[in-house]
Amino acid sequence: IDVTYKGQRRTATVKGLDRRDEAEKVRVSILAELMNGTSAPKAKPQVTSWTMQEAFTHVQTVWAGTGGEECQVRNAQFAVDFFGASTPLADITCEWMDSYLARLKQIGNSNSTINKKISAVSFMMTQAIQRGRLKAKPHMGRLKEGVGRIRFLTQDEEMNATGVLSQWGKDDHAEALTVLIDTGLRLGELWKLEVRDIDFLVGVLHVWVNKTEHPRSVPMTQRVRTILERRREYTKTGKLFPFDNFWFEHVWNRMKVHLGLEYDEQFVPYALRHTCASRLVQRGVHLQVVKEWMGHKAIQTTLRYAHLCPKNLLDAAKVLENCAGAGDSL
């Protein structure tokens, strides 16, 4: 059926043999709609769901250049491998997400790591929804994250670690370890640090790209200044430590075994950042200052270290001692 009225054209099809009467009714109906300026409601276009791979490709561009890019991409890739690259996001149900969570627990991921991997899937789906490539996403629960034990290096452990690295001729690793302890930088922040980011006159280094997307400035200790001044003399790329996580962790794990700490699961490079925060708190630095130094987004993160400086509690105990003494004298 082909109907044209005042430049407007509509077509329709009636299937089957000997359907002329029905076709004529349809033609008359279409003509009436055109003459009255009305038209049949159009069917809503179907949402074509992104596949996991399409969503992954998209979020890679979103995360590019951000502080947590490497970790986020790794977590998203794990989800792609689990669900399948060609799987439409719309096919992922609550039950399938439960299976994913169970798998993450099975391989020994901590609650914190599991939450990050779940968040990666959630972000991929949110991006798809915002672009009309997914109607809705399934419920994604989060696991409770405990504070856990904060592992930091003692003075002796630091001395032993740098001593081993120096004996092995790993001077770059030893210097990186020292800078990480005295600045509290994340590994990724150190690898991005350039000569132009150092203000030797004021005595601070500027961290522009980081996990929380909030630039910060960190004071230099004397030994950090000495290391960075020396390294700027022979850097060719502008980067003071032109390396990556694998470069550092590979040697770290060898050193860990050499020191007899191979069974200490918390003796990881991130413990160097904990060491910086712990030493600041233990030496009486105010928690708000520690928060700014470390670049914590929320004070709750800094409060994990508060118990390491029990001075106020010890002072309170002295009050009780004085009260007890006064009672005895009565």
Residue pairs with C-beta under 8 A, 6 or more apart in sequence:
1 11
1 12
1 13
1 14
1 23
1 26
1 27
1 30
2 9
2 10
2 11
3 9
3 10
3 11
3 27
3 30
3 31
3 34
4 10
5 31
5 34
5 35
6 34
8 34
10 30
10 33
10 34
10 39
12 26
12 27
12 30
14 22
14 23
14 26
33 39
33 40
47 90
47 132
47 133
47 134
47 135
48 133
49 88
49 89
49 90
49 91
49 128
49 133
49 134
50 58
50 88
50 89
50 128
50 133
50 134
51 85
51 86
51 87
51 88
51 89
52 79
52 80
52 83
52 84
52 85
52 86
52 87
52 88
52 89
52 124
53 80
53 85
53 86
54 133
55 89
55 124
55 125
55 127
55 128
56 76
56 77
56 79
56 80
56 85
56 124
58 124
58 127
58 128
58 131
59 72
59 76
59 120
59 123
59 124
59 127
60 73
60 76
62 127
63 69
63 72
63 73
65 209
66 72
66 209
66 213
67 186
67 188
67 189
67 209
67 210
67 211
67 212
67 213
68 211
70 188
70 245
71 116
72 120
72 123
75 116
75 117
75 119
75 120
76 120
76 121
76 123
76 124
78 117
78 120
79 100
79 117
79 120
79 121
79 124
82 100
82 103
83 92
83 96
83 100
89 124
89 125
89 128
89 133
89 134
89 137
90 134
90 135
92 121
92 125
92 137
92 138
93 138
94 138
94 139
96 138
97 118
97 121
97 138
97 139
97 140
100 118
100 121
101 114
101 118
101 141
101 143
104 113
104 114
104 117
105 114
109 117
111 143
111 144
111 145
111 146
112 145
114 143
115 142
115 143
115 145
118 140
118 141
118 142
121 140
122 137
122 140
125 134
125 137
126 137
128 134
129 135
129 136
129 137
147 304
149 266
150 274
150 278
150 304
150 305
150 308
151 264
151 266
151 267
151 268
151 271
151 274
152 271
152 274
152 275
152 277
152 278
152 279
153 161
153 181
153 271
153 272
153 275
157 259
158 177
158 181
158 275
160 259
161 177
161 255
161 259
162 174
162 177
162 178
164 255
164 258
164 259
165 171
165 173
165 174
165 177
165 251
165 255
166 174
168 251
168 255
170 251
172 241
172 243
173 248
173 251
173 252
175 227
175 231
175 241
176 190
176 241
176 243
176 248
177 272
178 223
178 224
178 227
179 185
179 190
179 224
179 227
179 228
179 241
180 187
180 190
180 269
180 272
180 273
180 276
181 272
181 275
181 276
182 220
182 221
182 223
182 224
182 276
183 190
183 205
183 218
183 220
183 224
183 276
184 218
184 273
184 276
184 277
184 280
184 293
184 294
185 193
185 207
185 218
185 273
186 210
186 211
186 270
186 273
187 245
187 248
187 269
187 270
188 210
188 211
188 245
189 207
189 209
189 210
190 241
191 239
191 241
191 242
191 243
191 244
191 245
192 208
192 209
192 239
193 205
193 207
193 239
193 240
193 241
194 238
194 239
194 240
195 232
195 235
195 238
195 240
196 238
197 205
197 206
197 207
197 208
198 204
198 205
198 206
198 220
198 228
198 232
198 240
199 205
199 206
199 217
200 225
200 228
200 229
203 219
203 220
203 225
204 217
204 218
204 219
204 220
205 217
205 218
205 220
205 224
205 228
206 215
206 216
206 217
207 215
207 216
207 217
207 218
207 295
208 215
209 215
210 216
210 295
211 295
212 295
212 296
212 297
214 295
214 297
216 292
216 293
216 295
218 293
219 293
220 228
228 240
231 240
231 241
232 240
235 242
245 269
248 269
249 269
252 268
252 269
256 262
256 264
256 267
261 267
273 294
276 293
276 294
277 290
277 293
277 294
277 302
277 305
278 305
278 308
280 289
280 290
280 293
281 287
281 290
281 305
281 306
281 308
281 309
282 308
282 309
284 309
284 311
285 293
287 299
287 302
287 303
287 305
287 306
288 299
288 302
290 296
290 302
290 305
291 299
291 301
291 302
294 301
294 302
296 302
